[in-house]
Protein backbone atom coordinates (compact mmCIF):
# COMPACT_ATOMS: atom_id res chain seq x y z
CA UNK A 1 0.00 0.00 0.00
CA UNK A 2 1.90 3.02 -1.28
CA UNK A 3 -0.90 5.56 -1.37
CA UNK A 4 -0.48 9.00 0.09
CA UNK A 5 -2.28 8.99 3.39
CA UNK A 6 -2.43 11.33 6.34
CA UNK A 7 -2.16 9.29 9.52
CA UNK A 8 -3.89 10.50 12.67
CA UNK A 9 -1.84 10.90 15.81
CA UNK A 10 -2.02 11.96 19.43
CA UNK A 11 0.78 13.28 21.64
CA UNK A 12 0.95 12.15 25.25
CA UNK A 13 2.64 14.63 27.57
CA UNK A 14 3.39 18.33 27.11
CA UNK A 15 6.83 18.55 28.70
CA UNK A 16 9.24 17.25 26.07
CA UNK A 17 6.05 16.48 24.16
CA UNK A 18 6.03 20.12 23.02
CA UNK A 19 8.79 19.27 20.55
CA UNK A 20 6.66 16.45 19.13
CA UNK A 21 3.76 18.86 18.76
CA UNK A 22 6.01 21.21 16.78
CA UNK A 23 7.42 18.33 14.73
CA UNK A 24 3.95 17.32 13.58
CA UNK A 25 3.34 20.86 12.31
CA UNK A 26 6.30 20.39 9.95
CA UNK A 27 4.73 17.30 8.33
CA UNK A 28 1.02 18.05 8.68
CA UNK A 29 0.40 17.02 5.07
CA UNK A 30 1.40 13.49 6.16
CA UNK A 31 0.52 13.40 9.87
CA UNK A 32 -2.53 15.04 11.48
CA UNK A 33 -2.59 15.93 15.17
CA UNK A 34 -5.91 14.83 16.63
CA UNK A 35 -5.39 15.61 20.29
CA UNK A 36 -3.24 15.71 23.40
CA UNK A 37 -3.39 13.21 26.24
CA UNK A 38 -2.20 14.71 29.50
CA UNK A 39 -3.07 15.18 33.15
CA UNK A 40 -5.16 18.28 32.53
CA UNK A 41 -2.61 20.81 33.75
CA UNK A 42 -2.87 24.46 32.81
CA UNK A 43 0.07 23.95 30.45
CA UNK A 44 -1.68 21.11 28.63
CA UNK A 45 -4.85 23.20 28.28
CA UNK A 46 -2.87 26.02 26.71
CA UNK A 47 -1.13 23.61 24.32
CA UNK A 48 -4.43 22.09 23.22
CA UNK A 49 -5.85 25.55 22.66
CA UNK A 50 -2.78 26.72 20.74
CA UNK A 51 -2.79 23.72 18.38
CA UNK A 52 -6.59 23.69 18.10
CA UNK A 53 -7.06 20.10 19.24
CA UNK A 54 -8.94 18.25 21.96
CA UNK A 55 -7.39 17.59 25.35
CA UNK A 56 -7.93 14.15 26.88
CA UNK A 57 -7.13 13.20 30.44
CA UNK A 58 -8.17 9.53 30.14
CA UNK A 59 -6.97 7.08 27.50
CA UNK A 60 -10.49 5.66 27.28
CA UNK A 61 -11.66 8.98 25.87
CA UNK A 62 -9.11 8.97 23.03
CA UNK A 63 -10.81 8.27 19.65
CA UNK A 64 -10.42 4.69 18.44
CA UNK A 65 -9.44 5.78 14.92
CA UNK A 66 -6.01 7.00 16.03
CA UNK A 67 -3.15 5.53 13.94
CA UNK A 68 -0.20 6.61 16.09
CA UNK A 69 0.44 7.58 19.70
CA UNK A 70 3.58 9.58 20.49
CA UNK A 71 4.17 8.70 24.14
CA UNK A 72 6.45 11.40 25.51
CA UNK A 73 6.01 10.46 29.15
CA UNK A 74 8.83 9.30 31.42
CA UNK A 75 9.36 5.56 31.50
CA UNK A 76 9.66 3.52 34.68
CA UNK A 77 13.43 4.07 34.81
CA UNK A 78 12.70 7.77 35.27
CA UNK A 79 9.80 7.28 37.67
CA UNK A 80 7.00 7.57 35.09
CA UNK A 81 4.26 5.53 33.45
CA UNK A 82 5.32 5.84 29.81
CA UNK A 83 5.75 2.10 29.25
CA UNK A 84 2.34 1.25 30.70
CA UNK A 85 0.74 3.90 28.52
CA UNK A 86 2.56 2.61 25.43
CA UNK A 87 1.41 -0.96 26.08
CA UNK A 88 -2.16 0.24 26.62
CA UNK A 89 -2.15 1.91 23.20
CA UNK A 90 -0.53 -1.11 21.53
CA UNK A 91 -3.25 -3.35 22.97
CA UNK A 92 -5.78 -1.01 21.36
CA UNK A 93 -4.11 -1.65 17.96
CA UNK A 94 -2.44 1.78 17.91
CA UNK A 95 1.15 2.19 16.67
CA UNK A 96 3.48 3.80 19.22
CA UNK A 97 6.63 5.92 19.43
CA UNK A 98 7.93 5.88 23.00
CA UNK A 99 10.53 8.47 23.96
CA UNK A 100 13.77 7.10 25.44
CA UNK A 101 15.20 5.93 27.76
CA UNK A 102 13.56 2.52 28.06
CA UNK A 103 15.08 -0.59 29.67
CA UNK A 104 15.62 -3.61 27.43
CA UNK A 105 12.97 -5.73 29.15
CA UNK A 106 10.30 -3.12 28.50
CA UNK A 107 11.39 -2.68 24.88
CA UNK A 108 10.99 -6.44 24.45
CA UNK A 109 7.61 -6.32 26.19
CA UNK A 110 6.36 -3.49 23.98
CA UNK A 111 7.73 -5.20 20.89
CA UNK A 112 5.94 -8.45 21.76
CA UNK A 113 2.67 -6.61 22.37
CA UNK A 114 3.01 -4.73 19.06
CA UNK A 115 3.53 -7.94 17.10
CA UNK A 116 0.57 -9.60 18.82
CA UNK A 117 -1.67 -6.74 17.70
CA UNK A 118 -0.08 -6.31 14.24
CA UNK A 119 1.10 -2.75 14.88
CA UNK A 120 4.49 -1.06 15.12
CA UNK A 121 6.51 0.12 18.09
CA UNK A 122 9.51 2.44 17.92
CA UNK A 123 11.79 4.02 20.51
CA UNK A 124 12.10 7.71 19.67
CA UNK A 125 15.59 9.18 19.45
CA UNK A 126 15.95 12.55 17.79
CA UNK A 127 19.71 12.87 18.34
CA UNK A 128 20.78 10.45 15.61
CA UNK A 129 18.73 12.52 13.14
CA UNK A 130 20.49 15.81 13.90
CA UNK A 131 22.52 17.25 10.98
CA UNK A 132 25.85 17.36 12.86
CA UNK A 133 25.47 13.78 14.09
CA UNK A 134 24.64 12.61 10.57
CA UNK A 135 27.66 14.55 9.23
CA UNK A 136 29.95 13.08 11.90
CA UNK A 137 28.62 9.59 11.16
CA UNK A 138 29.35 9.98 7.45
CA UNK A 139 32.83 11.40 8.13
CA UNK A 140 33.62 8.59 10.57
CA UNK A 141 32.60 5.90 8.10
CA UNK A 142 34.78 7.50 5.43
CA UNK A 143 37.71 7.83 7.86
CA UNK A 144 37.49 4.23 9.07
CA UNK A 145 37.63 2.98 5.48
CA UNK A 146 41.18 4.35 5.44
CA UNK A 147 42.47 3.79 8.97
CA UNK A 148 41.53 1.76 12.02
CA UNK A 149 40.23 3.41 15.20
CA UNK A 150 42.85 3.44 17.95
CA UNK A 151 41.05 5.23 20.77
CA UNK A 152 37.63 6.74 21.48
CA UNK A 153 36.78 9.45 23.98
CA UNK A 154 33.18 10.37 24.78
CA UNK A 155 31.70 13.08 26.95
CA UNK A 156 28.01 13.46 27.73
CA UNK A 157 25.36 14.00 30.37
CA UNK A 158 23.93 10.82 31.86
CA UNK A 159 20.50 12.16 30.90
CA UNK A 160 21.41 11.58 27.25
CA UNK A 161 23.40 8.39 27.81
CA UNK A 162 20.82 6.25 26.00
CA UNK A 163 21.13 8.15 22.69
CA UNK A 164 24.91 8.23 23.19
CA UNK A 165 24.93 4.44 22.81
CA UNK A 166 22.69 4.75 19.75
CA UNK A 167 25.01 7.31 18.14
CA UNK A 168 28.02 5.12 18.95
CA UNK A 169 26.37 2.24 17.11
CA UNK A 170 26.18 4.43 14.01
CA UNK A 171 29.90 5.19 14.20
CA UNK A 172 31.32 1.69 14.74
CA UNK A 173 30.63 -1.64 13.08
CA UNK A 174 30.26 -3.35 16.46
CA UNK A 175 29.82 -1.81 19.92
CA UNK A 176 29.47 -5.01 21.89
CA UNK A 177 30.84 -6.00 24.26
CA UNK A 178 31.65 -2.93 26.30
CA UNK A 179 34.16 -3.96 28.97
CA UNK A 180 34.65 -1.61 31.91
CA UNK A 181 38.11 -1.62 33.45
CA UNK A 182 37.72 1.27 35.87
CA UNK A 183 35.11 3.77 37.05
CA UNK A 184 36.03 6.91 38.99
CA UNK A 185 33.10 8.33 40.94
CA UNK A 186 32.31 10.18 44.12
CA UNK A 187 34.59 13.06 43.17
CA UNK A 188 32.19 15.73 41.91
CA UNK A 189 29.77 16.19 39.05
CA UNK A 190 31.81 14.12 36.57
CA UNK A 191 32.48 10.40 36.62
CA UNK A 192 34.93 8.65 34.35
CA UNK A 193 34.70 5.16 32.90
CA UNK A 194 37.58 3.54 31.04
CA UNK A 195 37.61 0.25 29.22
CA UNK A 196 37.19 -1.20 25.74
CA UNK A 197 34.49 -1.20 23.08
CA UNK A 198 35.18 -4.41 21.23
CA UNK A 199 38.98 -4.15 21.12
CA UNK A 200 39.11 -0.35 21.01
CA UNK A 201 40.20 1.49 24.20
CA UNK A 202 37.68 4.12 25.25
CA UNK A 203 37.09 6.71 27.94
CA UNK A 204 33.67 8.06 28.93
CA UNK A 205 33.44 11.27 30.93
CA UNK A 206 29.87 11.50 32.22
CA UNK A 207 28.22 14.50 33.83
CA UNK A 208 26.01 12.83 36.43
CA UNK A 209 23.95 15.49 38.22
CA UNK A 210 20.34 16.64 38.49
CA UNK A 211 18.96 19.96 39.67
CA UNK A 212 16.28 19.17 42.26
CA UNK A 213 14.39 22.39 41.49
CA UNK A 214 14.33 21.94 37.71
CA UNK A 215 15.11 18.27 36.97
CA UNK A 216 14.50 18.63 33.22
CA UNK A 217 16.77 21.65 32.88
CA UNK A 218 20.43 22.48 33.55
CA UNK A 219 21.86 20.09 30.99
CA UNK A 220 25.56 20.85 31.13
CA UNK A 221 26.29 19.10 27.85
CA UNK A 222 24.88 16.70 25.30
CA UNK A 223 27.41 14.56 23.40
CA UNK A 224 30.96 14.96 22.20
CA UNK A 225 32.94 12.21 20.46
CA UNK A 226 36.61 11.99 19.59
CA UNK A 227 37.96 9.13 17.46
CA UNK A 228 41.72 8.77 17.08
CA UNK A 229 43.31 7.07 14.10
CA UNK A 230 46.94 7.00 12.99
CA UNK A 231 46.52 10.15 10.93
CA UNK A 232 44.75 12.31 13.48
CA UNK A 233 41.56 12.85 15.40
CA UNK A 234 37.94 13.34 14.22
CA UNK A 235 35.84 15.26 16.74
CA UNK A 236 32.16 16.01 17.18
CA UNK A 237 32.43 18.90 19.63
CA UNK A 238 28.73 18.78 20.54
CA UNK A 239 25.64 16.95 19.33
CA UNK A 240 24.75 20.11 17.42
CA UNK A 241 28.21 20.64 15.94
CA UNK A 242 30.66 21.53 14.72
CA UNK A 243 32.67 18.59 13.37
CA UNK A 244 36.46 19.01 13.47
CA UNK A 245 39.41 17.16 11.98
CA UNK A 246 42.80 17.48 13.70
CA UNK A 247 45.64 15.87 11.73
CA UNK A 248 48.79 14.75 13.50
CA UNK A 249 51.91 16.89 13.14
CA UNK A 250 54.51 15.29 10.93
CA UNK A 251 57.73 17.30 10.93
CA UNK A 252 59.81 17.72 7.77
CA UNK A 253 62.43 15.06 7.22
CA UNK A 254 66.03 15.78 8.15
CA UNK A 255 67.21 15.57 4.53
CA UNK A 256 65.67 18.96 3.71
CA UNK A 257 68.31 21.63 3.28
CA UNK A 258 68.29 24.20 6.12
CA UNK A 259 67.69 27.01 3.61
CA UNK A 260 64.60 25.16 2.29
CA UNK A 261 63.08 24.21 5.62
CA UNK A 262 60.26 26.76 5.29
CA UNK A 263 59.61 26.37 1.55
CA UNK A 264 59.69 22.63 0.82
CA UNK A 265 57.32 21.25 3.41
CA UNK A 266 55.34 18.13 2.54
CA UNK A 267 51.83 19.03 1.40
CA UNK A 268 50.13 18.01 4.70
CA UNK A 269 51.87 20.85 6.51
CA UNK A 270 49.97 23.36 4.37
CA UNK A 271 46.58 22.11 5.59
CA UNK A 272 44.86 23.67 8.62
CA UNK A 273 46.03 22.30 11.95
CA UNK A 274 42.34 22.22 12.91
CA UNK A 275 39.81 21.83 10.09
CA UNK A 276 36.16 22.66 10.77
CA UNK A 277 34.07 20.54 8.44
CA UNK A 278 31.03 22.28 6.98
CA UNK A 279 29.36 25.16 8.81
CA UNK A 280 31.73 27.12 10.97
CA UNK A 281 29.20 28.40 13.49
CA UNK A 282 27.43 26.29 16.11
CA UNK A 283 23.66 26.94 16.27
CA UNK A 284 22.07 28.93 19.09
CA UNK A 285 19.89 27.14 21.61
CA UNK A 286 16.95 29.02 20.09
CA UNK A 287 17.60 27.36 16.72
CA UNK A 288 18.23 23.99 18.39
CA UNK A 289 14.94 24.01 20.30
CA UNK A 290 12.71 25.63 17.68
CA UNK A 291 14.08 24.06 14.50
CA UNK A 292 16.66 21.28 14.85
CA UNK A 293 14.87 19.15 17.44
CA UNK A 294 11.39 19.30 15.86
CA UNK A 295 12.88 18.53 12.43
CA UNK A 296 14.78 15.53 13.82
CA UNK A 297 11.66 14.24 15.61
CA UNK A 298 9.67 14.66 12.40
CA UNK A 299 12.08 12.20 10.73
CA UNK A 300 11.27 9.61 13.41
CA UNK A 301 7.53 10.14 12.95
CA UNK A 302 7.83 9.91 9.16
CA UNK A 303 9.79 6.68 9.54
CA UNK A 304 7.08 4.95 11.55
CA UNK A 305 4.46 6.41 9.18
CA UNK A 306 6.26 4.61 6.35
CA UNK A 307 6.13 1.39 8.34
CA UNK A 308 2.42 1.84 9.06
CA UNK A 309 1.69 2.37 5.36
CA UNK A 310 3.89 -0.60 4.47
CA UNK A 311 6.40 1.63 2.69
CA UNK A 312 9.11 -0.03 4.80
CA UNK A 313 9.61 -3.77 5.08
CA UNK A 314 8.37 -5.32 8.31
CA UNK A 315 11.70 -7.09 8.72
CA UNK A 316 13.23 -3.69 9.43
CA UNK A 317 11.00 -3.26 12.47
CA UNK A 318 12.21 -6.57 13.94
CA UNK A 319 15.85 -5.75 13.22
CA UNK A 320 15.47 -2.23 14.60
CA UNK A 321 13.93 -3.47 17.83
CA UNK A 322 16.60 -6.11 18.34
CA UNK A 323 19.22 -3.40 17.97
CA UNK A 324 17.37 -1.14 20.41
CA UNK A 325 17.30 -3.95 22.95
CA UNK A 326 21.09 -4.21 22.63
CA UNK A 327 21.49 -0.43 23.05
CA UNK A 328 19.27 -0.52 26.12
CA UNK A 329 21.34 -3.31 27.67
CA UNK A 330 24.57 -1.37 27.13
CA UNK A 331 22.93 1.80 28.47
CA UNK A 332 21.85 -0.09 31.60
CA UNK A 333 25.37 -1.48 32.01
CA UNK A 334 26.90 2.00 31.93
CA UNK A 335 24.15 3.53 34.09
CA UNK A 336 24.60 0.88 36.75
CA UNK A 337 28.33 1.50 36.81
CA UNK A 338 27.92 5.28 37.12
CA UNK A 339 25.34 5.03 39.90
CA UNK A 340 22.91 7.65 41.13
CA UNK A 341 23.34 11.27 40.00
CA UNK A 342 24.52 13.99 42.35
CA UNK A 343 21.67 16.29 43.40
CA UNK A 344 22.11 20.05 43.51
CA UNK A 345 19.93 23.13 43.91
CA UNK A 346 21.69 25.64 41.66
CA UNK A 347 19.71 28.81 41.00
CA UNK A 348 18.73 29.94 37.54
CA UNK A 349 21.10 32.92 37.42
CA UNK A 350 24.10 31.01 36.09
CA UNK A 351 24.13 32.35 32.52
CA UNK A 352 27.42 33.87 31.41
CA UNK A 353 27.41 36.48 28.65
CA UNK A 354 29.97 35.21 26.09
CA UNK A 355 30.72 38.77 24.98
CA UNK A 356 32.46 39.22 28.33
CA UNK A 357 35.34 37.10 27.01
CA UNK A 358 35.96 39.58 24.20
CA UNK A 359 36.96 42.19 26.75
N, C-alpha and C positions, 0 to 999 in steps of 0.2 A: 504494500500500500504506500504509494509515493505521492499521494495527493497533498496539496497545500491545505493544511488544516491549522486552525487556531485552537490550541489546547487551553483548557480552563484550569486555573490554579488558585490556590489559597496560600497565604503566608502565615505561619504560626510564630508569633513573637514579634515584638516591635523594638527590641534592643538592637542587636546586630541585624535583625530582620529588616530594619530600615534600608539596608543596602540591597537586600533582595527586592524590596518594593521598588527601589530606583532601577534595579537591573531589568525588571519586567517592563518598565516604561520604555527601555531601549529596544525591546523586541516585541512590542505590543501588537505588531502585525502577525506574530507567530504564537504569542502567549498572552492570554487575557486574564487579568487579575479579577477574581470574583469576590474575594473578601479577605478579611483578616481574622484569625483566631487568636484571642488573647484573653487576659484575665479581666478585661474591662477597665483598665486604668485610664486615667485622664489622657495619658500619652497615646494609648491605643485608640481612644475615641477621636483624638485630633488627627491621627494618621488615617483612619477610616474616612473621616470627613475630607481630608486633603485629597485622597486618591479617589473619592467618590464611590466607595464600596461599602458593603455591609460589614458590621463587626459582630463576630460570634464569640460567645464565652463558653460554649459547650459544643463538643465535637458532634453531638447528636443533632445539633441544629444546622450543621454544615450541609449544603445541598449534596445530594447523592451523585450528581452528574459531574463532579469534580474529577479532572484527569490527573492532577498533580498536586501534592502537598509539599511545600517547602518548610520543613520543620527546623526553625532556627531558635530552638530552645535548648538550654544546657542539658547534656546527657548526664547519666548517673555519676560519671567520674567527676563531674563538676557540681554535683548536688542538685541536678534537675531531673525533669521527667521526659526529656526529649525522646529517648528510646521507646518508652511506653506509648507515647503519642504516635511515633512513627509506626509501631507495630499495629496500633489501633487503626490507622489509615490503611495500612497494607491489607489488613483483614477485611476492610471494606472495599477491596479491589481498587485502591487508589495508589498510583505510583508516588514514590517519596524520594526527596533529597533531604538528607539529614546532615546538618552542619557538624563538623568535627569539633573536638575529638570524640572518638567512640572506641571502646575497648573491643578486642578481637572477638570475644564471645558474643557481644551484642551485634556486631556486624554479621557474624554467622547466623545469629538468630533472626535478624531482619532479612537477611538474604534467603533463608529457608522459608520464612513466611511469604516473601515476595514470590518465590517460585511456586509455592502451594496455591497462590491466588492469581498466578499468571500475570503479574505486574513487575515493575522494575524498581529497584532500590539503588540509590547512589549516595556515597558520602561526599558532601560538598567540600571543595577545597579551592578557593579562588587563587591562592598564591602561585600555583603552578601555571596559571593562565596569564600572569602579569607579564607585560612586554619585556622587562629586564630579565626575568627568570627564563623566559623563552629564549632570549638572546644569549644568555649565559649557557643555557643547555645546548644550544646549537654550537656555540664557540667551543664548549668542552668536548663535544662529540668530535668536532673537527680536530681539536688539539690531540685527543687521545688516539686518533688514527695515526698520528705521527710519532708520539712518544708516550711512554707508560707513566701513569701517576705514581709519584714517589711518596707523597705526603698530602694529607688533607687537614685543613683547619676550619672549624665551623664556630660561629658565634651566633647565639640567638636567645630570645626570651623563652622560658619554659612554657609560656602560654601559647607559643607557636611552634612547639617541639614536634607536634604531629605532622604539620605540613613540611617541617624541615626534613623529616624522614622521606616524605613523598618527593620533595625536590631532589633529595640525594639519589633516589631511585631513578630519576630522570638523567642524572649525570653519569652514573656508573652502571656497568653491565650487570653487576651483582652486588647487593649490599648486605648479604647474609652469608655467614654470621657476623654479628658485631660482638667482638670480644673486648671486655673491659679489663684493663690491667690495673688502673688506679683511678680513684675518685677523691678529689680534694673538696671537702665541704666543711661548713661550720666556721668559715672565715670571712663572712660578709655576704654581699648580695650576689656574688659570682661563685659558681662552683665549676670545677674543671674535671673532665673525664678524659683519660687517655687510653688508647688501646689500638685495635685493628679493625678495619672494615674489609672482610675477606683477608687479603694479605697486605693491605695498605695501612701504614701507620696513620692514626688520626688523633686529633685533639678537639674536644668540644668544650667551649667556654659558655656556660649557661647562666643567664641572669634569672635567678630564682627568687622573686619577691612579688608580693601583692600589697596594694594599698588598701587598708581595711575600710577606708571611707569611700573610695571609688574603685572597686575591684576590677572593673572593666576598662579602667583608664591607666595612665602612667605606664605605658609600654616603653621601656627604655630602648629597645631595639627589636627588629624583626629578624632578618637572617643575613648573615654574610658568610661567604664561602671562599676559600683559597685553596687552589689545587696546584701543587708543585710538580713540575716535570723537569727533565734534564735542562731544557732550554729556558726555563723561567717559571713564572707564576701567573696563573689566571685567577682574577679576583672578581667576585660580585660583592661590592662594598655594602650594599643593602638590598633587600628584596625589590626595592623600587629603583635600583641603579645607583651609580653607573657601573658598567663592566670595565675592568682595567687589565691590561697585559703588562707585566713587568719582566722583560728579558734579563737573563743573567749578564754580568759584565765579563766580557772576554777581552783581556788586554792584548795589544799588538804583540806579535812575536818579536823575539830578540834580534832576528836577522834584518829588521828594518833599520836603515841608516839613521843615525841620530838627527841629521838635518831633515829627514823625511817623516819624523815621528808624528807630526801633526797634519800631514798631507796625504799619507798613504795608508790610512786606517782601513781595515776590512769593512765591508759595507754595513755590517750590523751595528757598528759604532756610530753610524749616521742616523739611525732610527731613534725615536724618543725613548728615554730611559723609563718613562711611564706612559703608556699609550691608552687613552680613553677611547673605548670602542663605541661608535655611534654618538648619541646625544651627549653633549658635554655637561649639561646641567641636570641635577637631580630635581624631580618634581616637588612642588610644595605639598604640604599635608592637605591643603584645600583641594588640589587636583587629585591627590591619591584617594581621598574620601568621596569626592563628588563624581569622579570620572573613572579612575583606574579600577577601583574595587567593583563598582556596579558593572562595568564592562566585562571584567573577569568572571563575575558571578553569572552574567548573561550567557557566557560561553558554556558554563556548567549546565544551565537550564536548557539551552539549545541542544546540548548533547543528549540529555535524557529525553527531550522532545523527539529527537531523531530515533531513539530506541523505542519510544512509545508508538511512533508511526511506522516502525519496522524499516526505517531508513538505515539502521545499524544492525549488524548481525547479532542475534541473541548470544552467540558464543562469546562476544566481547563482554557482555555483562558478567558472565561467569568468570572469565579471566580477570576482569577488572576487580571483582569482589574478592577473588583469591589473593590478588596483589594487595588489596586494602587490608585484608586480614593479616598479611605478613607485615605491612607497615605498622599496623596497630600493635602487633606483638613486639616489634622493635621499639616503638614509642613507649610501651609499657615497661620494657626492660630498662630503658634510659631513665624514665620517670621514677621507677623504683629505686634506682641507684642514686638519683639526685635527692630524693626525699622531699619532705614538705617545704614549701616556700617560706621565706622569711617575711613576716608581717611588718608593715610600717604604717605610719599615719602622716605622711608628708602632706603639707598644704599645697593648694593649687597655685601658689605664687612662685613657681620655680622657673618660669620661662626666662631665658637669657636672650637678649637682643643681639643677633649676630653682628650687627653693624658696630657693636662696641669693640670688636676685635680689630676693626679697621683703624681705630684710633691709636 
